[in-house]
Amino acid sequence: MLRLTGEGGEELLARPRGPKQAEITDQVRFDTLPAFLRHLDDPAEQAAVLRRRLDSLETPASFFYREGEAVRAEEAGDLFREGVPRVARATAKAERVRLREAVETLSRAAS
């Protein structure tokens, strides 16, 4: 059976307290973070990480660019390229709702 060392346990808690920016902005990397956030005892620390993700999702971004300008999904000119940002937009909308709810719950618990 594998066991964490004391140092390993400290690292396991340190990473969710201060995730790298890529762990916040990248969907795949972020998806693993909540599994470890629950191990933090402080709801304010948990909420701070979720706020960073929410801020990231509220920052305008684009998947495609033409001559340095962002191209909207509807302007991609390709059925398949149009789908990528449309699905991402819908997913981000649902995630923002969930993050706001979680931050509100955690903020009440921290008070």
C-alpha positions in Angstrom: 0.0 0.0 0.0 1.2 3.5 -0.9 1.3 6.2 1.8 2.1 9.9 1.7 5.1 11.1 3.6 4.6 14.2 5.8 6.3 16.3 3.1 4.0 14.7 0.5 0.9 15.6 2.5 2.1 19.2 2.8 2.6 19.4 -0.9 -0.8 17.9 -1.6 -2.4 20.8 0.4 0.0 23.5 -1.0 -0.8 22.9 -4.6 -4.6 23.6 -4.4 -3.9 26.6 -2.2 -1.8 28.3 -4.9 -2.3 26.6 -8.2 -0.3 27.8 -11.2 -2.1 30.0 -13.7 -2.3 27.2 -16.3 -4.1 25.0 -13.7 -6.7 27.7 -13.5 -7.1 28.6 -17.2 -6.7 25.1 -18.8 -10.0 23.2 -18.5 -8.4 19.8 -18.3 -5.9 20.8 -15.6 -8.6 22.7 -13.6 -10.9 19.7 -13.6 -8.6 17.9 -11.3 -8.2 20.8 -8.8 -11.6 20.5 -7.1 -10.8 16.9 -6.0 -8.0 18.4 -3.9 -9.7 21.7 -2.9 -12.1 19.8 -0.6 -9.1 18.8 1.6 -8.4 22.5 2.5 -10.1 23.4 5.8 -10.6 27.0 5.0 -13.6 27.9 2.9 -12.0 31.3 2.1 -9.0 29.6 0.5 -11.3 27.3 -1.5 -13.4 30.3 -2.6 -10.2 32.2 -3.7 -9.2 29.5 -6.1 -12.7 29.3 -7.5 -12.8 33.1 -7.9 -9.6 32.9 -10.0 -11.2 30.3 -12.3 -14.3 32.5 -12.6 -12.2 35.5 -13.4 -10.4 33.4 -16.1 -13.7 32.4 -17.6 -14.9 36.0 -17.7 -11.8 37.2 -19.6 -12.6 37.4 -23.4 -10.8 34.8 -25.4 -11.0 33.2 -28.9 -10.0 29.9 -30.4 -9.3 31.3 -33.9 -7.7 34.5 -35.2 -7.5 36.0 -38.6 -4.8 38.6 -39.3 -4.4 39.1 -35.5 -8.1 39.7 -34.9 -10.3 37.2 -32.9 -12.8 35.4 -35.1 -16.3 34.7 -33.6 -17.6 31.2 -34.0 -20.3 32.3 -36.4 -17.6 33.8 -38.6 -15.2 30.8 -38.7 -16.5 29.8 -42.1 -16.3 26.1 -41.4 -19.0 23.9 -39.9 -16.5 22.1 -37.7 -14.5 25.1 -36.6 -17.8 26.9 -35.7 -18.6 24.1 -33.3 -15.6 24.3 -31.1 -16.1 27.8 -29.7 -19.9 27.4 -29.6 -19.6 24.3 -27.3 -16.9 26.0 -25.2 -19.1 29.1 -24.8 -22.0 27.0 -23.6 -19.8 25.0 -21.2 -18.2 28.1 -19.8 -21.6 29.7 -19.2 -22.7 26.7 -17.2 -19.4 26.6 -15.3 -19.7 30.3 -14.4 -23.1 29.7 -12.9 -21.8 26.8 -10.8 -18.7 28.7 -9.7 -20.8 31.7 -8.6 -23.0 29.4 -6.5 -20.0 27.6 -4.9 -18.2 30.9 -4.1 -21.4 32.2 -2.5 -21.8 29.1 -0.4 -18.1 29.1 0.6 -18.2 32.8 1.4 -21.1 32.3 3.8 -19.3 29.4 5.4 -16.2 31.6 5.9 -18.1 34.4 7.6 
